[in-house]
């Protein structure tokens, strides 16, 4: 069943990729926010991160229910893919 037996290493890799992608996207985002809102850069960053957290809080039960029905690995890979997708896209068009 599936690709391999579940282990802690799967979760470690997923968490590393999530935070690595988040870190790579924060610096260019702060640059754009500074150009747009020069006096309120960190306020706008806080609002963006707050909305992201709020939406994550409400979508997590839905993602959890879907992953229970269709398998966790596919949803972990899907979330990691969409978290890391903006990195090459920002390289193509900053």
C-alpha positions in Angstrom: 0.0 0.0 0.0 1.4 3.4 -0.9 4.9 4.3 -1.8 6.6 3.3 1.5 5.9 2.7 5.2 5.2 6.0 7.1 8.0 7.3 9.2 9.0 10.4 11.1 11.4 11.3 8.2 8.4 12.1 5.9 7.1 14.7 8.4 10.6 16.1 8.9 11.1 16.6 5.2 7.7 18.2 4.7 8.2 20.6 7.6 11.7 21.5 6.4 10.4 22.2 2.9 7.4 24.3 4.2 9.6 26.5 6.4 12.4 26.7 3.8 9.9 27.9 1.1 8.4 30.4 3.6 11.8 31.8 4.4 12.7 32.1 0.7 9.5 34.0 0.0 9.7 36.4 3.0 12.6 38.5 1.8 11.3 39.4 -1.6 7.8 39.9 -0.2 9.3 42.4 2.4 11.1 44.2 -0.5 7.8 44.6 -2.4 5.9 45.7 0.7 8.6 48.3 1.5 8.3 49.7 -2.0 4.5 49.8 -1.8 4.0 50.7 1.9 7.3 52.4 2.9 6.1 53.5 6.3 4.0 50.5 7.2 6.0 47.5 5.8 5.9 45.4 8.9 2.3 46.2 9.7 1.3 45.0 6.2 3.5 41.9 6.6 1.8 41.2 9.9 -1.7 41.6 8.4 -0.8 39.3 5.5 0.6 36.7 7.9 -2.4 37.1 10.2 -4.8 36.5 7.3 -2.8 33.5 6.2 -2.9 32.0 9.7 -6.7 32.7 10.0 -7.3 31.0 6.7 -5.0 28.1 7.7 -6.9 27.7 10.9 -10.2 27.3 9.2 -9.0 25.2 6.2 -7.0 22.7 8.3 -10.0 20.6 9.4 -11.1 20.4 5.8 -7.7 19.3 4.6 -7.5 16.8 7.5 -10.8 15.3 6.6 -9.9 15.0 2.9 -6.5 13.5 3.8 -8.2 10.9 6.0 -10.4 9.9 3.1 -7.7 9.9 0.3 -4.4 9.5 2.1 -2.0 11.8 3.9 1.1 11.5 1.7 -0.7 12.9 -1.4 -2.0 15.9 0.6 1.4 16.5 2.2 3.0 16.5 -1.2 0.3 18.7 -2.6 0.7 21.3 0.1 4.5 21.3 -0.1 4.2 21.7 -3.9 2.0 24.7 -3.6 4.1 26.2 -0.9 7.3 25.9 -3.0 5.7 26.8 -6.3 6.1 30.6 -6.0 9.9 30.3 -5.7 10.6 29.4 -9.3 7.7 31.7 -10.4 9.3 34.6 -8.6 12.6 33.8 -10.3 10.9 33.9 -13.7 9.0 37.1 -13.0 10.0 39.0 -9.9 
